[in-house]
Amino acid sequence: MLTDFNFSSHRWFLVSVFLIIFLFIGQEVSNYQKAIEQVSKETNNLSTLLIKKIEHDFERVDNILLLAKKVIFTKDKNSVFYDNRILEEYNDTISIKLKSFADSFDEIEKLIYIDKDGDIKYASNRLSKDVNVSDREYFKELKNNKDLNKSFSDVVISRLSGRESILLLHAIRDENKNLDGILAAVINTSFIRKILSSIDIGQNGVALIRNSETTKLITRYPSLDDGFINKPLPKDNEISKLIKSGSKYGYLEYTASTDDIKRFASFITMEKFPFYIQVALSQDEYLKSWKDNLIVKSIFLGLFIFASIIIISVMKRNFNNEQKLLKELNNEKDRFENMFRIHSSIMLLIDPKDGQILDANNSAVSFYEYSLEKLKSMNVNEINQLSQEELNTIYQEAKQLKTNSFVFEHKLNNGKIKIVEVDSSPIETTSGIILFSIIKDVTKEKKIEDRLKRSYKRIEKLIDLQDNMIILTNGKNTKYANNKFFDFFGFSNLSDFKKSHKSICEFFIQNDEFFHLKKLENPEDWINELKILDGSKRIVAMKGKDSKEHKFFVTVNSFDEDIMIVGFTDITNTIKEKIKLEIKVTQDKLTNAYNREYFDKYYKDWIISINKFNLKLAVVMLDIDNFKYVNDTFGHDVGDLVLIDFVKVICTNLRSNDIFVRWGGEEFILVLKLKDEKDLLKILENLRHKVEIYNFPKIGKRTCSFGATIYKDDEDIFKTIKRADEAVYKAKNLGRNRVEIIS
């Protein structure tokens, strides 16, 4: 505690401030040098990375030129350079070979062959015009210097592509070293610039490549005006001096004449090619961290000086505040102790080290029927029915906040056992951590819970005795299933089932005659959808362990809050009889196509389905062309055979959910569900073609006319059919064997 303050030692304070400022300046000078060392390493690493990549690519280009030269342009007595006739015959062959070499490497835009007169004779891409390069410096250099066999050009505008490029050139000479021709690879400078842009140079950074012999600029990222391309460095430029003196690498700070930005740069020359790479980072980038830290530290230094001036007065003020807070804390302690004593909840304070009861409130005294003095003299294991070892484990969990809610059996003074729920939280005090425990008597709730569990067990036994499958589920997960369920699906128990499945709905077979998940917008809500369905529609199809399809009638009843009791009664045999009867009623006896009764029974369901899934319903009228002629000429028996085969041809080429109905005589109706009505014409043209090419028995080829339309919302279906009939009538009037679609 502060009891007195002495403000006379100002000298010591000033010396301390000046010492800190001196250390601060020394540290920042050191940090600046480290920043320079770091940017040296960074630019050197970036330059090395670019050198390796570009030099590797140039080597690849150089090697492909050597290979092309060896494979295509090796001279012998039959060489294309000595026999014009052979040259003409192999023009295309040489261009193809050049193209195959060029296409193998992204670095090469074109491979070209230039003859001794400067005419480009061959190129990896077909030449659209004659091009002569005898005026180019690179051509003159190779032609006039017999000892020069390989060189790079400056940046030129390609007369083939119109783009900035450099050329790697290999001279082809005769035995007297006279120039016979030049094999050249055209490298687009944008390819090199793309490599330069692949590194992170930050804002205002630069990556460039120059000719190390002439210091001419090849390309730069970011790009500059074209006026800088092929422009050499001034002779007094530091990098130019270092290059001329034979330096292979170097570092320097400079201010660029192009944009007046101060940068730090490193350069490295290539070992095998006459170029060097330069990477430069702007001072704003590489000193940003140092400057930011300097500003922050300067602010902190100023704050330190300011704080040092006022710290003594603050300490005195804090002392007064401390005394005030200590008084308020004592008041809070008194209020807490008073609340603890009179609160209606049962409360104990326990030492977690040994289980000693440190204090208890009035409710605890009343509940346990011990006096306060007696409780404070007791250990908690005297009322808790757990062993001391188990209690020690629980104390540690509560102390570390791993678990703070427990259920125990506590023994009262009168010998009764009560089930209690205890919430324990650690409280840090001056003498160590204690456990603050709030105790709730849950004896009645636990007895009710036990009775419910016994009731559930009796219900489960009753369910197991049922002859149909019964499950308890919330729709997403299966909570319980009876033995009939496991017998049907072949699972040993519920855990075995849950290894690969969650819900029985996963087994519902997609059959539009019965309930299945594809009919629902939200498949997870299948149980509620089933519950509201009419009884005749609560039928699902599933396969069991015997792989046979069974049909089940489903009942859904509430069991407990969100849990439903769902029963599945096997009605397979009943359904089979019903289906047989329905087939007799709804199928055309002659052709086995659906009949009008089927159409009248289900067309409303089709309309509901397309509205639910946002589909289009197409109605198509089909009429066999000149069918009356078939009946009149070959007889009705042959006509019947034609109808049967016609239905087979159509049904064989329909989609699984298309519906084909015999409307009467040689007229049929086809109902299709479409995602896009644009698909309709393609489908119908396919059917028309299949009929057209089919060879009908005894009569040969026949054709069919198609009239189609799209059902309109809330329209009477028979208006739709009438439009389809008008469409087929139109098809017949326009020559038959065609598809007509009207809206």
MARGUMI-234659 format. One record per residue: x, y, z of N, C-alpha, C in turn; residue in one letter. Coordinates in steps of 0.02 Angstrom, whole numbers, plus 50000, padded with zeros to 5 digits. Example, Ala and Ser with C-alpha at 12.3 -4.5 7.8 and 13.67 -1.06 7.14 Angstrom:
REM MARGUMI-234659
506604971650390506154977550390506604983550390a506424988850354506844994750357506455000250394s
This chain:
REM MARGUMI-234659
500424994050000500005000050000500445006250000m500195011449965500555017749965500315022050023l500775024250063500595028550120500895035450114t501425035950072501755042450064502055042849995d502115048649966502395049549900502965054649902f503515053249866504095057749864504195059949792n504135066349778504175068949709504835072449696f505375071249733505995074949727506495071949679s506405065749656506915062149617506785062949542s506795069249518506665070349447507255068349403h507875069049429508455067549389508455060249366r508325055849413508305048649395507785047349340w507235050649345506695049849296506925052149227f507265058049222507495060749157508025056249126l508505053749168509015049149143508685042949113v508185040349147507835034349123507505035649055s507205041649048506865043348985507365043748928v507945047348941508455048048888508765041248870f508855036948919509125030248906508655026248861l508015026748875507515023148835507505025848763i507565032548754507575035548687508185033148649i508775033048682509395030748651509325023448628f509065019248672508965012148654508465011548596l507965015748597507455015548544507765017148476f508195022548473508505024548410508975018948385i509385016148432509835010748413509465004748385g508915003048417508524997348395508224998448325q507995004548311507685005948247508195006148191e508815008448206509355008148155509495000848138v509524996648189509624989448178509054986348138s508434988348154507854985648118507854987748045n508094994048032508134996447963508634992147923y509214990647954509714986447920509434979447907q509054976947955508744970347946508234970447889k507864976047883507374976647828507724976547761a508314979947756508694980047694508954973047679i509204969547730509444962647720508874958147697e508294959147727507724954947709507504956047637q507484962447615507264963747546507794961347497v508444961347519508964958647476508844951247463s508704947847517508574940547511507954939347468k507424943247482506794942147447506854943447372e507164949147353507234950647282507704945647248t508224943547285508684938547257508324931947246n507904929947294507534923647287507054924047228n506714929847221506244930647166506604930547099l507194933947096507584934047035507824927047017s508054923447068508284916447056507714912147030t507124913047059506544909147037506384910546964l506394916946944506244918746875506794916246828l507434917046849508004914746808507924907346792i507784903446844507734896146833507174894546784k506604897846792506034896446749506164898546677k506384904746668506474907346599507064903946565i507614903046603508204899746572508024892546553e507624889246596507404882546580506984882446516h506544887446510506114887746450506534889246388d507034893746394507474895146337507864888846318f508084885046368508454878846353508004873946314e507364873646335506894869246300506814871446227r506764878046218506704880646149507344879146109v507924880246141508564878946108508624871646088d508414867246134508454860046120507984857946064n507394861046062506924859146009507174861645942i507524867345941507824869645878508374864845855l508784862545902509314857745885509014851345858l508464849145892508144842945870507834843745801l507484849445792507164850645727507694851245672a508254854445689508794855245641509084848445621k509134844045671509424837445658508934833045619k508294833345639507804828845609507594831145539v507514837845531507214840345468507734843045420i508234846645445508674850445400509394847945397f509524841745417510194838845409510334837945335t510894840345312511034840345240511404833945220k511214831145165511574825445135511494826145059d511654821045024511624821644951510914822444926k510424820144965509724820844944509394826644980n509794830945011509514836345052509044840845012s508534843245048508064847845015508394854244992v509014855645018509354861844999509734861044933f509774854844908510134853744846509694851344789y509084850044803508644847444750507974850944755d507864855644709507244859544712506624855244703n506694850044663506114845544652505914842144718r506414839644753506264836344817505994841444867i506284847444866506044852744911505304853944903l505074854344841504364855644828503944849844853e504194843744844503794837944864503714837644940e504204840144977504194839445050504004845845087y503764850645050503564856945082503074855645140n502534852145125502024850845175502294846745232d502724841845215503004837445268503414841545317t503824846245293504244850245337503804854745381i503284857845352502844862145391502494858145446s502284852045428501944847745478502424846145535i503054844445518503544842845570503684848945614k503744854745583503844860745622503264862045669l502654860945643502064861945685502054857145744k502244850745731502244845845786502744847745839s503324850545819503814852745869503554858845907f503264863545871503024869745903502444868345951a502004863845930501414862345972501604858946036d502204856046040502414852546100502644857246155s502724863646139502994868346188502594874746188f502334876546248501944882746255502384888846242d503044888146254503484893946248503534896446177e503434891946129503554893646058502904895746026i502894901845998502314903945960502334900945890e502934901045859503004898145792503724895645784k503804890645743504464888545718504474890345644l505014893645622505054895745551505744893945523i505754893045459506384892045424506464897845373y507044901345378507184907045334507764904945288i507664905945223508204903945177508744909345175d509264908045136509854912445136509704919445107k509124920045073508924926545046508454930345093d508294927345149507864930745198507134929145189g506964924645144506254922745135506064917345185d505484918245218505234913045263504914907645220i505244901845218505014896445174504514891745209k504644890445271504214885845308504044888845375y503444887045400503234889245466502774883945496a502774883745563502354878845597501614880345586s501444886545568500764888345548500784890245474n500254888645439500234889945367500344897345353r500774898745304500914905745285500364908445240l500094914245258499564917245217499844922145165s500504923645172500814928245125501574927045125k501914929645075502644929145072502944934345119d503434932145159503744936645207504504936245197v504824942245193505554942545186505824946545245n506354943945277506624947145337507354949045326v507564949645264508274951145250508484957945277s507974962345293508144968845320508214968745396d508064963145427508104962645499508834962145521r508994965345578509674965445603509924958345619e509464954245647509684947445666509884943445604y509544944645547509714940945486510394943345460f510484949945459511114952745434511704950245477k511584949945543512114947945589512334940745575e511864936245566512034929245552512334928345482l512104932345436512334931645366513054934245359k513204939545396513864942745388514394939845434n514184936445486514664933645535514674926045528n515164923345492515174916145477515294911945540k515574914945592515724911145652515144911145702d514624914745685514044915245730513524910045709l513374905345753512894899945737512244900445776n512244904345829511634904945869511594911945898k511004914845898510924921545928510194922745945s510084928045984509414930445999509324937145963f508724938345941508564944845911508374949745966s508364956245948508034961045991507284959745986d506894963746023506164963146017505944965945950v505564962045913505324964145847504574963245844v504254966745798503544965645784503514960245731i503254954445749503234948745704502824950345641s503124949045583502754950245520502264944645505r502274939545547501784934045539501174935145583l501294937345645500734938045692500584945245711s501064949845699500964956845717501074958045791g501374953145828501484953945900502214954845916r502344957945975503034958745997503334951946013e503924950545987504234943945996504984944745995s505314939546023506034938846013506144932145979i506684931545943506824925445905507474922345930l507464915845942508064911945954508244908745887l508844910245860509014908445792509604903745790l509544898445750510084893745737510274894245663h510894895845649511124896345579511254889345551a511074888245488511234882045452511734884145396i512334881445401512874883645356513134877745315r513434879645258513744874445216514454873245241d514814869045204515494867245226515974873345226e515784878645191516204884645190515944890045239n515474887945281515174892245332514744897745303k514574896945239514104901745210513394900045234n512984905045241512314904145268511864900745216l511594894845235511094891445194510384893245216d510324894345280509654895945306509684896945381g509124898845410509074899945482508444896445507i508524892445560507954889545594507834893645657l507234896245663507094901045717506464899245755a506484900445821505894899745864505654906745882a505024908145867504724914645883504404914145952v504654918145999504414918046068504054924646081i503404924246095503014930246108503224933146175n503374939646177503604942746240503054942646293t502424941946272501884941446322501944935046362s502244929746331502364923546368502874924746424f503414928446406503924929946457503634934446511i503214939346489502914943946537502444940246584r502124934946559501684930846601502084927446657k502694925146639503124922046690503334927346741i503514933346717503714938646762503144940446811l502524939946787501954941846828501764936446878s502084930546874501894924946917502164925646988s502614930547000502874931547068502524937447100i502534937647166502214943147203502724948647214d502644954147178503114959747185502784965647221i502184964547246501844969747284501654975747241g501414980947275501214986947239501834990947218q501844992947154502394996947125503044993047118n503014986347125503604982147112503704981247038g504304979047018504474978246947504854971646938v504694968046884505094962346863505224963246788a505864962646767506014963846696506584959346674l506654958846608507204955146578507534959646526i508214959946527508594963946479509134959746448r509354961846391509934958646358510554960646398n510924955646421511504957146464512104959946425s512094959246357512634961946317512504969246298e511864970746285511704977546263511304981446315t511064978046368510604980746420509944983146391t509784980946329509134982946300508574979246336k508014983046346507434980146380507054975446332l506944969246357506554964346318505814965046335i505664964446400504974965646422504974966946496t504424969346521504384971446591503684970246617r503634968446681502984968046715503014972546777y502554977346784502024979246738502304982446674p501884982246621502104984646556502224992146556s502674994346510502785001446498502585003046426l502635009546408502505011446339502995007846293d502785006746230503225003246182503885006846171d503915013246187504525017046176505115014646219g504975011046272505515008546315505785001846292f505414998146250505644991646226506254992646182i506764988246191507404988446155507844994546173n507624998346224508015004146245508535001946296k509185003346284509705001246332509735005946392p510065003546445510165007746503510695013046488l510655018846521511195023746514511865020746536p512405023146507513065020346523513255021446596k512995026846626513165028146696512695024646745d512235020646720511785016946763512185011846803n512015011146868512405006846912512374999546890e511784997246871511724990246849512114989246785i512084994146739512464993746677513204993146691s513444997046740514154996746758514334989946786k513904987346830514044980846860514044975246808l513574975546761513534970446707514174970846665i514364977046645514954977946603515594975446637k515604976146705516204974046743516224966446753s515704962946730515714955646735515334952846795g514994957046832514604954646890514034950146866s513954944546900513414939946883512774941446922k512844945146977512264947147016512444953347056y511934956647083512064962547122511434965447152g511514970347199510954973547233511074981047233y510544984847233510614992047239509934995247250l509955001247280509365005447286509405010747230e508835012147200508835017047146508155020347141y508145026147108507515029547093507405029047017t506845026046998506715024746927506555031246890a506845031946830506705037846789506015037546758s505735031446754505075030746722504505033146765t504565032446831504005034346874504225037846939d504885039046948505155042447007504995038747073d504925032247068504805028247128505465025147151i505595025747216506215022947244506115015547257k506595011547232506535004247238507195001247260r507154995047284507744990947297507734985147248f508294984147212508284979147159508864974247167a508744968147141509294963347133509264960847061s509854959147033509864956446966510314950246965f510144945646920510554939546910510594938346835i511194937046810511274935646738511204928146726t510964926446666510904919346647511594916646628m511694910246643512334907146629512404905446554e511844903346523511884900646456511624905446402k511284910646423510964915146374511124922446392f511124926846342511334933746353510784938146382p510544936246441510004940146472510134940546547f509824945546579509814945646652509114947646675y508944945046734508294946346765508384951346821i507954956146825507964961046879507294961246913q507294960646980506684961247021506794966947069v506314971547071506374977347115505724978247154a505784979447219505204980847262505224988147283l504644991247285504624998347302504784999347376s505095005147389505275006547458504665006647503q504105008947476503485008947516503295001947539d503474996847497503314989947514503804987147565e504464987547548504934983847590505094987547655y504954994047658505044997547722504384998947757l503834996547728503174998047757503134995447829k503324989147838503274986247905503714990047954s504334991747931504794995447975504515002347992w504245005847942503965012547953503365012147999k502925007147986502335006448028502535005148101d503025000648109503254999148177503575005348209n503945009148168504275015248194503745020148219l503215020948179502685025648199502355023248264i502195016748265501865014048324502315014748386v502955012848376503415013248433503525020448455k503535025148407503615032148424503025034548465s502435032248444501835034048481501875031348552i502085024948557502145021848623502675025448665f503225027448632503745031148669503465037648696l503095041248654502785047448677502295046248734g501905040748725501435039048778501795037248843l502375033748834502765031948893503005038148931f503255042948892503505049048924502925052648959i502365053048923501785056248952501545052549014f501535045749007501305041749063501765042349123a502425042849109502905043449164502785049749205s502575055049170502465061449204501875060949252i501355057349231500745057349271500675051149316i501165046349310501065039949344501035040549420i501425045049447501445045649520500775048249546i500515053349510499865056049532499315050849525s499385046749472498875041549462498915036349517v499525034549538499605029549592499265031949656m499345038449669499025041149729498265040849724k498025042649664497305042449653497045035249658r497435030549630497235023449633497205020849704n497645023249745497635021049815496975022949847f496755029049833496115031249861495545027049833n495575025749768495045021649737495055014549765n495655011949778495715005149805495365004649873e495465009649912495135009649978494375009849970q494145013749922493415014249910493135007549885k493505004449837493274997949810493284992549863l493774992649907493804987649960493194988050005l492984994150017492394995050058491774992350022k491714993949957491144991449918491144983849915e491754980849910491804973649907491554970349971l491724973350026491484970850090490724971150095n490444976650067489714977250066489394971750023n489704970449965489454965149921489494958349955e490044957249990490124950950026489564950050076k489404955350112488854955050162488194953450128d488074956750070487444955550033487404948250009r487984945549983487984938649960487844933850017f488174935050074488074930550131487344930750154e487044936650152486344937250172485884933550123n486024934450057485644930850005485724923250014m486344921050026486494913950035486084911050093f486044914750147485694912150206484954911250194r484624916350163483894916350160483604913550096i484034911750046483764909349982483374902849991h482844902149950482414896149957482744889849930s483234890549885483584884649859484064881949911s484184875349909484644872149955485354873549929i485794876249973486464878149952486974875750002m487544873149975488114871050017488754873849987l489224875550030489904877250009490354871450031l490734868549982491114862449995491834863449975i492294860750016493004860749999493134854849952d493334856049888493424850549841494024846049858p494454848349902495044844249917494864838149960k494414839150009494254833650055493504832550064d493084836750031492364835850037492064838750100g492434842650138492184845750199491654851050183q491084850850219490564855850210490784862150248i490884867650211491134873750242490574878150269l489984877850233489414881950255488794879250223d488214880950252487564878850226487064884250240a486564885050197486054890150209485464887150248n484974891550263484404889350304484014883850270n483944884250203483564879050166483904872250173s484584872250173484954865950181484844863050251a484854867450301484724865250370484044861950375v483534865250344482854862550346482794855950308s483134855450249483074849450207483414843350239f484034844350262484404838650289484234837150362y483894842050395483664841250465484254840650513e484814843950495485384844750541485434852050560y485744853350618485874860250636486444862850593s486504869650588487034872650548487714870550573l487814870450639488454868450668488624861250650e488114856950651488224849850635488424849050561k488054852450517488214851950445488934854350432l489144859750464489804862550453490354858150481k490164853450523490654848750551490674842250511s490214841550462490154835250425490544835450359m490694829450334490974828650267490404826650221n490434828950158489874827750112489764820250101v490274816050110490174808850099489734805750153n489594809650207489144807050259488414807550238e488264811850187487574812250162487514809450091i488064809350053488054806749985488184799249987n487804795449948487844788149949488394785349905q488774789649869489334787249828489944786049872l490414782049846491034780849882491474787049881s491964787249927492414792949930492804793849865q493014788249834493394788449772492974791549716e492334789549712491894792349661491774799849673e491704801749736491604808749752492204812949734l492814810349746493424814049730493454815549655n493264810549613493254811549540492764817049521t492174817049552491664822049537491894828949558i492234829449617492494835949639492964838949587y493404834749560493894837249511493554839549446q493044835749424492684837649363492334844349373e492024845249432491684851549446492184857249452a492754855749484493264860849494493544863349427k493634858649379493914860249313493384862249262q492744862649285492184864549242492064859549186l492294853249193492144848149142491414846249146k491164845449208490454843949219490244847849281t489654850749280489434854349340488724852549362n488434847349328487774845249348487794837649361s487534835649421487564828549441486904826549473f486784820049473486204817349509486464812349562v486284813549625486514809349681485914806949722f486074802149766485614800249820485904802949885e485524807349920485744810249983485334807450041h485674805950095485344803250155485214808850205k484584809350227484404814550275484534812050347l484454816650395484564814950465484074809750489n483464809650459482954804850480483024798050446n483544797250405483674790850373483374790150303g482944794850282482644794450216483174795950162k483074792750104483514793850046483144798249996i483454803749977483164808149927483614808449865k483284808549806483654809449743483704816849730i484324819349722484424826549714484834827849651v484694833649621485084836049564485524841749590e486184841049580486664845849608487024849449552v487004856249554487394860449508487954863549548d488584861649530489164864149567489604868449523s489804874149549490254878649512490824880649558s491444880949529492014882949570492014890549581p492174892549644492244899649661492934900649690i493294905649662493974907149685493944912049744e494234910049801494254914349861494984915449881t495084919649930495764921049953496094914849983t495694910250006495974904150037495974898249988s495794899349925495794893949875495124893049843g495064887849801494434886549765493964882549809i493324884649811492804880749844492244879449794i491824874349807491264872749763490624875549792l490284879549750489634882249769489114877749738f488744873949780488274868849756487564870849771s487134870749718486414871949726486074865149717i485654863249765485374856449768484624856849759i484374852549715483644852249701483394845249714k482864844749751482554838149765482144836049704d482364830549671482014828149610481754821049621v481624819249684481404812449700480764810749663t480274815249665479624813849632479714813149556k480104817749526480194817449453480534810949432e481024808749470481374802549453480914796449458k480474796449509480004790849515479524790649455k479294796649434478854796949375479224794649313i479854796749306480274794749249480364787149248e480484784149307480574776849310479934773249290d479354776049312478714772849293478614773249217r478804778949187478744779649114479184774649078l479804773849102480254769049070479974761949073k479664760149132479364753449137478774752849089r478394758449080477824758349033478074757348962s478624760848944478904760048877479114752848865y479424749748915479644742848907479054738248894k478494739348931477894735248920477614736248850r477624742748826477384744248758477814740848705i478484740948716478944737848669478814730348665e478694727148723478544719948722477904718548684k477404722948694476764722148659476864722848583l477274727848563477414728948492477754722948461i478214719848498478574714048472478124708148459d477544707848493477074702348483476644703248421l476664709348390476234710648332476494706948270q476024705148226476194701348165476394705948108d476304712548115476514717248063477114721248088n477474724548042478054728548060477814734948095m478134736448152477974742548189478624745948210i478664752448199479254756248220479044762448258i479504765048299479424771548331479934776148298l479694781748270480144786048232479904793248234t480374797948223480194804948213480224806848139n480304801748097480354802848025481064802848000g481514805748039482224806048019482624800148046k482464798148108482834792648139482344787548168n482554781248166482154775848194482354774748266t481874775448312482014774748384481934767648408k481454764048378481314757148399480984753448341y481114747048335480784742848285480664735948314a480104732848294479954726148322480304720648282n480234714548307480574708848276480364707648204n479724709048189479474708048121479864712448071k480044718448093480444723148053481114719948036f481464717248087482124714348076482084707948034f481544704048044481454697948004481364699647931d480984705047916480844706747846481474709347811f481834713947843482414717047810483064713147818f483084708447867483684704447875484214707547919g484014712147964484484715048011484424711448078f484984710948114484974707348178484664711448234s484774718148231484494722548282484504729748256n484294734448298484244741448276484944744348263l485434742448302486114744948291486384742648224s486224736348206486434733748141486114737748085d485464739348093485104743348043485414750348037f485594753448093485844760348092486554761048065k486904755448055487564755848026487544758747956k487014757447919486974759647849486324763447833s485874764047882485234767347868485014771447928h484574776347915484284780347969483534779147975k483204778647917482474778347919482224773147869s481634770347884481334765347840481134768347773i481044774947770480834778147707481354777247652c481984775647671482504774447621482354768347578e481894763947602481734757747567481124758447522f480784764347524480184765147483480374764947409f480054760647371480194759947299479814765347260i480164768147211479844773347169479364770047120q478744770047139478204767247097477624772047103n477444775347048476944780647050476254778147071d476154771647072475504769047095475444769247170e476024769947204476034769947277476404776147302f476404777047367476754782647398477504781547395f477894786847375478624786547378478894793647385h479544794147400479834800647419479864805547361l479914803047299479964807547241479324811647231k478784809647264478164813347258478154819547304k478664820147347478664825247399479154830847383l478974837047400479444842547394479964842147449e479764839847509480234839047565480204831747588n480644827447563480624820247580480684818947655p481014823447693481094822347765480424822747802e479914825647769479254826447800478784820747780d479074814947760478664809447733478144806947782w478304807047847477844804047896477214808347904i477304814947902476714819347907476294819247843n476644818447785476284817947722475854811547721e476134806047746475764799847749475154800447795l475264804047850474744804447902474114807847876k474194812847830473614816547806473304813447743i473614808247716473354805047655472724800947671l472304800347620471734795847624471994788747632d471624784547669471854777747684472034773747623g471674774647568471804770747507472464772547474s472744778347493473374780647463473974779647509k473844777147570474404775847616474684768947606r474944767847545475234761447527475934762647500i476414758747524477104759247501477334752447477v477834752547432478134746347408478854746047433a479064740247460479744739347485479974732247469m480644731447463480944724947455481274722847520k481164716447539481474713847599482094709747583g482304705647631482904701647621482824696447566k482194694847549482074690047494482094693347425d482234699947423482284703847361481624704147322s481084702047353480424702447320480074708847342k479684711647296479334717847311478684716247349e478604719547407478004718747447477654725547453h476994725247459476604731347468476324731447539k476354737447570476154738147640475654743847647f475134742547688474684747847709474984750947772f475004757647774475364761147827474864764747873v474974763947939474584767747988475074772048028t474864778148043475284782948080474894785748138v475164784948200474844787648260475364790948304n475154796048342475604799348388475764794748446s476404795148468476624790948524476844795348583f477314799848570477574804048624477894810248593d477564816048601477804822348573477944821548498e478594821548477478744821148405478854814048381d478734809048424478824802048404478154799148381i478174795748323477584792548295477664784948298m477094781448308477094774148303476804772548234i477224769448192477044768248122477014760748110v476434758448084476344751348070476324750047995g476624744347974476644742247904476334735247898f475744734947868475394728647860475474726247788t475734720147780475874717347713475224715647678d475074719247622474454718047584474634716147512i475224712947505475474711347437474964707347397t474694701947427474224697647390473594701547371n473354705647417472744709647403472874714447345t473464717747346473644722547293473704719047226i474004712947226474074709247163473404708047131k472914705847172472244704647144471934711147118e472054716547157471774722947136472074725247070k472744724247064473094726347002472844722346943i472774715746953472524711546898471844713946875k471414715446923470744717746906470774724546871l471214729046897471264735646868471534735246796e472024730646786472294729846718471754727646669i471324723046692470784720746649470324726546630k470204730946679469734736346668470044742046628v470704743346639471014749446611471474748146551t471534741846528471964740446471471544738346411q471744740746352471424738746290471564731246278d471054727446267471124720146261471544718146201k471494721846147471844719946086472594721746090l472734728046108473434730546102473814730746167t473464729946224473754730746291473964737946307n473794742746265473874749746283473334751546334a473434757146370472904759346416472294761446375y471704761146408471094763146373470814769646403n470234771646379469944778046402469774777946476r469574772046502469414771646573470024773546615e470614771146593471234772846629471374780346625y471274783246566471384790446557470914794346602f470274792646603469784796246643469924795746718d470214790046738470334788746809470934792746835k471454793646792472084796346818472284803246792y471924806146743472184812346714472224818046765y471774818046815471804823246866472434822646908k472634816246923473254815146961473854817746921d473854816746855474414819146813474464826746817w473894830146816473894837446819474164839846886i473954836546941474204838247008474964837347010i475204831846980475924830246982476334835546946s476114837646886476514842646848476514849346883i475964851146916475934857446952476394857347013n476424851447045476834850747105477574851147089k477784848247033478494847947016478684852846960f478224857546944478364862846895478554859946827n478154855346802478274852146737477734854446687l477814852446624477324853646572476994846946553k476344847146537475984841146516475824841746442l476104837146402475964837146330475454831746314a474964833346272474464828446249474554827846173v474654821646150474804820346080474294815446051v473994817245995473524812745960473914809445903m473884802645899474214798845847473684795345805l473764795645739473284792545693473674788945638d473584782345633473934778545581473664780645513i474124782545468473934785145403473634779545359d473064781245326472734776645278472584769845309n472384769745372472234763345404471614760145375f471134764145351470524761345321470714757145260k471224759545224471454755745165471704748845186y472054748545244472314742045268471744737345282v471234739745318470664735445335470284733245272n470184738045226469804736445166470174731645121d470834732345118471234728345071471444721645100t471664721545163471954715445192471494712245244f470974715645263470514712845311470654715345382g470144714645425470204717245493470684713145535h470784706745519471274702745558471974705645550d472144707345488472804710445475472824717345507v472264720945504472244727545536472374727145610g472094721945642472214720945713472954719645727d473274715645684473994714245693474404720645685l474194724945639474544731345629474474735645692v473874735845722473774739745783474214737045840l474244730445846474654727445899475384729245891i475644728545829476354730145817476484737645824d476004741645804476074748945810476164750945883f475764748045927475814749445999476494747146025v476734741446001477384738946024477944743746003k477914746145941478434750745917478444757045959v477844759945972477814766046011478044764846083i477784759746116477934758546187478674756846197c478974753446148479694751746154480124757946157t479904763446126480304769546121480074775246167n479614773546213479374778646261479834778946322l479794784446358480134785046422479724781446475r480024780346534479704776146585479044779146611s478974785746612478374788746640477894791446586n478014789846522477544791746468476944787046469d476364789646450475734785746454475434785346384i475284779146361475034778046294474334774946298f473844778246267473144776346274472834775246205v472484769646199472094768746137471434772546145r471344777446101470764781846107470164779146069w470304775346016469774772345977469994770845906g469864764745880470064763045812470814763645804g471034767445754471754768445742472004774845775e471604777945820471804784045854472064782445924e472624785645941472934784646007473104791446037f473144791546103473364797646138473984795946179i474474800446173475104799846211475154805746259l475264804346324475324809546375476044809546400v476374815446398477074816046418477164821646469l477584820446519477774825646567478454828246546k478504834946537479114837846510479384843246557l480044843546563480364849046598480384855246552k480484853946488480534859446439480124857346378d479624861446359479194859546303479574859546236e480194862346236480594862046176480804854946159k480784850446209480984843446198480444839546161d479834842246158479264838446131479374836446058l479584841146016479664839645945480174834145934l480734834345970481264829345963480994822345981k480604821946035480334815446057479854812746004i479414817045978478904814745931479204813045863l479704816845842480044815245778480384808445782e480654806845840480974800345850480444794745843n479864795645875479324790645870479074789945798l478984795745766478744795545696479224791545652r479884792745662480404789245623480394781745637h480304779845700480294772745718479714769145684k479134772545681478554769545646478704769145571v478984774345543479104774845471479564769245446e480054767245487480544762245463480334755145482i479794754445520479594747745542479244744045485y479394737745479479104733445427478524729545458n477904731745446477314728545475477174721945439f476934716845475476804710345443476264710845389p476434707845332475964707045275475844713545236k475914719345268475774725545231476394729845220i476964728245254477584732045245477584738645283g477814743845251477904750345284477244754045293k477174757345351476604761745365476874768145398r476484773345397476674779645430476134781845478t476304786845517475834789345567475884796945571c475324800245582475304807545591475224809145665s475594814445688475594816445758475334823545764f474864824545810474634831345826474704832545900g475064837845919475234838745990475064845746013a474964846346079474844852746111475054852246184t475104858146217475294858346288474684860346330i474564856446383474014857946429474114864846461y473564868846463473594875446494473304875246565k473574879346609473364879346679472614879946686d472324875646728471604875846745471154874646685d471424871746632471024870546572470664863846578e470074863346548469734856846543470154852446497d470324846446521470784842146484470514840446414i469864840446407469574838546343469644844246291f469744850446315469924855846269470634854746243k471064852246286471744850646265471734845146212t471324839946224471274834346176471004836846109i470534841546112470244844146051470774847746010k471224851646044471764855046008472244850045977r472384844546014472824839345987472504836145925a471834835245928471474832245871471514836945810d471464843545823471524848345769472224848245739e472714847145782473414846945759473534840945714a473254835045734473364828945692472974829645626v472404833045629472034834245567472444838645520y472794843645549473224847945509473804843945479k474084839345518474644835245494474424831045434a473814828345437473564824245382473444828445320k473174834445329473044838845272473684841145238n474234841445277474874843645249475284837945220l474974831945214475314826545179475444820345221g475224820245283475304814445327476054813245344r476164808345389476844806245410477244812445433n476944816345478477274822345503477024824045573r477384828545606477214830745674476994838045670v476414839445697476174846345702476024848045775e476284853645798476184855845867475844862645865i475274863245899474934869745903474844871645976i474804878145988474744880446058474024882646071s
